[in-house]
Amino acid sequence: MSESPSRSETPGLASRRVALEVLEAVAAGAYADVALERALRQHPLQAADRGLATELAYGAIRWRQWLDAWLDKLGKVPARKQPPRLRWLLHLGLYQVLRMERIPAAAAVNTTVELAKRGKLARLAPVVNGLLRAALRAREAGDGLVQPTDPALALAQNQSLPLWFTQDLLRWCGPAQAAQVAQACNQVPPLDLRINRLRSSPAEMAARLAECSMPTAAIPGCPDGLQVLHSAGDLRQWPGYEEGHWCVQDRAAQWVAPLLAVEPGQRVLDACAAPGGKATHLAELMGDQGEVWAVDRSGGRLQRVAANAARLGCGCINALAADAAQLLEERPQWRASFDRILLDAPCSGLGTLARHPDARWRISEASIADLVKLQAGLLDALVPLLKPGGRIVYATCTVHPAENTEQIHGWLQRHPQLVLASEQQRWPDPQGGDGFYAAVITAPAAA
């Protein structure tokens, strides 16, 4: 049942209450998508209100550092010394005032003050009101933030990114491309579908979606892809969902599975498979003929692989809960038995910051160093499972060289019999598409 405002409830307050709950949960360590799903279950909203809650929550999380800079500018207490609940509430109000032109100023201020009064911050409601009205005056006067002279600091502030990341970006790709990548990290990502070639076609699904007033566009380089240009409602109610005619998959992820060049009848290993997007894509590319082994350490996440495979009609997928780094010990009969191996490796996800706005505040240089060790162990463990003449694709959704080019070239030095057929680094694109890396490696044929 959808929640409707009572007579005493300020219009739009319910959406903002949900958004504030998400901000507080993320600050306490929750993942944004999980926190949002939980909050919406607890506080059911109509579709438009759900959309507003999502936009407010993700936007305020994405722009946290930039909003802190505004708090530092306007407030008497620096942002990081504010009581956490007040800090996130002010972020919610400032985001509306400074970044959402469609929200009337009065609505932004009044609802934020109302949340303060109802959320154990009643004595600070005048502070909230005063600071937001100061932000309005600054906006109307064209008064912005003071720009740091250091390029990395300026990029970090203006695009709300960790300083270590902007320093690395400038070193990796120079000022112009670094600015473009940073901008892409803050774009609302497009909604991309992968059409299941076992059951439908892009042309058929485009026509069916158009009948429901959802226009689409082809995705360059993705023959089975459609970008939904205007969507509405729960996607599980869209045409073709129940019949398994499509799934949601970013265009960058759609580029990976075809690199394996699978053929019907082959034996394929997806070594870190959950939630199953690439495993089902491989099954579709094989005409659902052969074997795809979807391996993941998490039995719970493998249930999602099984559910996705069942909906899409991919009968050749077998799910196995196991550590890919220990597969040879667990399944010695699998030695040299796979024609193709996909390692969509655990990574920092630096290419997906637009899609996962909270990730930028979780990732650290130390956590990346730990991931590099994990990736190297997985790569070494998978080599003995590949048939002579077989192919491995190593893929990540990050842009960090230590996880990508440096990782692969170090691995090839340890296994000189392997050949690097190709590699590519795609950067996050302001026009749509996550950043990702993929390397194609082949094993020598049997003598």
N, C-alpha and C positions, 0 to 999 in steps of 0.2 A: 504494500500500500504506500502511495506517495504521501510525503509529509506536506501539509499545507499550513501556512502561517495562521496562527490564532488571531483574534481581534487585537490582542495586545502586542503581537509580534511585529517588529519592524520588517517591512518587505526586504527580502534578500539577506536577512540575518542568518537564516538556517545555512545557506551556502557558505557564508563567511565563518560560521561556527565550525563547520566541518573542516574548512581549510585551516583554521587555527589549530584544530586537533591534530591535523596531519603535520603541521610545522613543529608542534611540540613533540610528537612521536618521532619524527626524523631527527630532531635535535637530541633525543634520548637514545638514538641508535637504530631506529626502525628504517626499513627501506620504504621509499616514498610510495611505490605502487602498492605494497602490502598495506601500509598505513592508510592509504586512500581507500582501498577496497574495504578494509575493516570499518573505517569511519562511515562509509556509505551504507554498509550493512546495518550499522547501528542507528543511522539517521537517514532513512530512505528519502530520496528527493525526486522530484520530477526531472525530466531529461534536461531542460534548460538550466535548472538549478544545479544538477550534477555537473554539467559542463562548466558553469561558473566556478563551482567549488574546485574542480580540477585545475582550471586556468589559474585561479588565485593561489592554490597550494604550490603547484609546480613553478609558477612564475616567481613567487616569493622565495622559494628554495633556490631556484636558478640564480636569482639576482642578490643572494644573501650578502655577498661582500660589497657590492655596490650600494645596497641599502644601508649597510653598516657605515659606509662612508658618509651617507646623508645624515645618519644619526649623529655621527661625530661632528658634522658641520652644524647641525641645528640644535642638538641637545646640550644640556649642562653636564651630563655624565656620558663618558665614552661608551660606544655600543657594547663593547665586550665586558663592561662593568655594570651594565643594566641588569636588573633581575630578569632571568631567562624568559619568564612568561610575558613580561612587558616588552622585552626586545622583540619577540616573535609577533606580538600583537602590533607593535609599531611597524614592523616589516610589512605586515598584511595591509595596514593603512597606507603606508608610503608607496607600496607597489601600485595600489589603485590610483593614488593621487598623481604619481610621477610617471607611470608607464601604461596606464589604461585610459585612453582618451574617451572611450565609450561610457565609462562610469562617471556619472555626475559628481562633482566635487562634494556636494552636500551629502549624497548617499555614502560616499567613501568615508567622510569624517564622522557622520552620525552613527553609522553601523559600527565603526571601530570603537567609538566612545561607548556605545551601548554594550558591546562585548566586554569592555573594561568593567562596566558597572555590574554585569552579570557574571563575570568570571573572576571574582575575588580581587579585583583591581580597582574597586570603586573609588578609593581615596586618591588613586592616580589618574582618574578619568580627566581632571582638568589638565594634567600634564600631557595626556594623549591628545586632547583637543587642541591645546596650544601648539604642540609640535607639528601636528598635521596642518594647522592653519598657517604656521610659519613656512611649511613646505609649499603650500598653495601660493603664498606671496612670492616665494623664491621662483616658483615656476612661472608665474605671471610676469615677473620682472626679468625673466631670462637669466636668472642667477644660477650658475651650475657649480659643480665641484671644482676645487683647485686641482689642476693637473700635475702629477708628479713629473719631475724632469727625467727620471730614470725610465727608459722605454718599457722594461719589464714590469715595473711598478704601475706605470700608466695603463698598460694592457690588462694587468690583473685587476685594477680598479674598474676600468671602463667596461670590461667584459665579464667581470665577476668570476675570476678564475684564480686558483692558487698561484702564488708567486713562483714557486718552484716550476710549475708547469709552463707559465709564460716565459720564464728564463730559458727553459729547455726548447720551447717552440722557436724562439728567436735564434737559438743556436742551430737547431735542426734545419730550418727552412727560410730564415731571413725575415725582415720586417713585413714585407708586403704579404707573403703567404701566411705568416704567423697571424697577421691581423684578420685575414680571410678565414683561417681555421677557427680562431677565437670567436669570430662572429657566427660561424656555423654551429658552434657549441651552444648557442643560445636561440637557435631557430626552433620553432615548433615543428617537429618532424612530420613529413607527409605520411599518409596512411597507404601502405603498399600491400597489395594482395598478390599471392602466387596462385595462379589458376592450375587446378589439378588436371593434367593432360589425360589422366586415365578416365576422367568422367565429364570433362567440359573443354571449352576453349576460351581464350580471351575475348574473341568476338561474341560468342554466345553470352558470356557473363557480362560484358559491357552492355549488351542490349537489355539483359534482364535488370541490371542495376539502373539503367537509364529509365526504364519503365517505372521505377520507384523514385524518380527525381534525384538520382545519385550519378552525376556525370563522372566519367573516368577518362584516363589518358594512358596510352602505352608508355612503358618505361624503357628508355634506350638501353640496349644491352641485356634486357631481360625478356626473352621471347614469351615467357609464361606469365609476365607481370602486368598488373594494372595499378595505377595510382588512382585512388578515390578522391576526387576533387571536392566533393561536398557530400558529407555523410550525415545520417540522422538516426538516432535511436540505438538500441542494443544491437550490436552487429550479429549476435546469435539469431536475431530475427530477420536478417537480410536474406534475400533470395540465394539459394544454393548452399547455405551454411550446413543445414541438417543433412543434405545429400552429399556433403563432402566435396563440393565442386571447387572449393578454394580454402586457403588459409591466409592468415596475416603473416607476412614476412618482409622485412626491409629489403630494399633493392640490393644493398651491399651483401646481405646474406644470400640472396638469390644468385649472386655471381659465383659463389664458392663451389657448390656441388657439381656444376658442369665441368669444372677444372679436372675432375677425376676421370672424365671421359669413360664413364661406365657403359657396359654393354649387357644386354639381356643374358641371363645365365651365369653371370659372374658372382664371386663371393666377396662381399664388401664388409669392412669393419668401420663403424663410426665409433671412435674410441671414447669420446666424451659427449654422449648423444643428447641428453635431456636439454630441452623439452621435446626434441624430435623434429624440428623444422628441417634440418638438413638430411636426416635419415629418411623422412618421407619424401623429400625432393629426390634423393637418390633412387628410392623405390619407383617413383614416377618416371624418372629418366630411363630406368631399366625395363619399363613396361610391366613392372611387378613380377618379373621373371628372374629368379636367382635367389640369393640369400643376402640379406642385410642384417648384420649383427649390431644392435644398438646397445652399447655398453656405457654404464654410468655407475659411479659409486653410490648414488642415492636411490634406494628402492622407491622412495616416495616420488621422486622426480621421474623415475622410469614409468610410473603409472600414467603420467602425462604423455609420455611417448606412446604407450599402448593405446591410450584414448585417442590421440591424434591419428595414429595409424589406422585404428578401427573406423573412425569417421571418414577418413580419406580413402578407405578401401585398399590399403597397402598390406596385403597378406604375406609378403615375403620378409617382413621385419620380425626379427627375434630379439627380445629384450633380455639383457643379462646384467644383474647387479654385481659389479666387480670393479676393482681398482685396475685401470688400464695399465698401470706401471707393474702390475703383478700377473698379467694375463698368461704369460708363458709358464709361470709356475702353476697357476690354477688349471690351465688347459694346455698341457705339453703337446697334445695332438694338433694344436693350432699352428705349430711351427711351419713356416713357409707355406701357409694355406690360403692367404688372402690375395686376390688379384688387385684390390684397391684398399687403401686405408686412408681414412680422414681423421686427422687430429685437429678438431676445432678446439684449440687449447684454452684452458682457464687463463685469463689475462686481466690486465688492469681496466679494460673497457674504455680507454681514453678516446676511442673513436666514436663512442655512443653517449657522450655527455649531453647532447640535445635530447636524447630519448630517456636518459636516466639522470635528471638534474642533480640529484643528491650524491651521485658517484664522485663528483669533483671534490666533495668535502670528506670523503672516506679514504681516497687513494693517497698514499704517501710514497716517497722514494724507497723507504724501507720495505713496504709491502710489495713493491715492484721487484725488488731484489729477491724476495722469497718466491714470487711467481716465476722468475727466471729459472731458479733451481728446479722448481716443480716441472716446468715445461721441458727442461733438458732431460730430466729423468724419464718423462713420458716418451720423448722422441727416441731415446736410447732403447727403451723397453719394447718399442713397436717394430724396430728393424727386423728382428728375427721372425716376425709373423708374416712378412711380405714374401710373396712368391718371386722367384727369378723373373725378371722382366716386368714386375709389378710397378705400381705407382702409389706414392704417398702425397697427399696434399696437407700441408700445415697451414692453418688459418687462425688469425686472431682478429678481434675487433678493437685493436689498439693501434696507436701510431708511434709507440715507443721503440726506438731502434734496438734496445737491449732485448726486447721480447720478439723482435721481428728479424731484421737482416742480420744482426749480430748473433742472435740465437741460431739461426739456420746455418750461417757460415761456420760457426764454431762446431756445430753438429757434423757438418760435412767434413771438417778436418778430422773428427774422431772416426768417421766412417767413409774413408776415401773411395770406397767402391761405389758409393751413391753418386748420382749425377743431378745437378740442379738444372731442370729443364726451363724453368721460368720463375720469376717472382715479380710481384707488384705491390706497391704501397699506394692505397687510395686514401686521400685525406677527407675529413668531413667537408661536405659541400653545402654552401649556403642555399643552393637550389634544391637540396634534398639528398639523402643518402648518408649513411654512417661512414666513418673511416674504418678501413680494414686492411689487413695484409694477408697475402696468400703466396705460398711457394709450392711449386710442383717439382717433385723429386722422383727419379726413376731408379730402379735397381737393375743391375746387368742381367741379361738373359742367361739361361743355363748354357754352360759350355757344350 
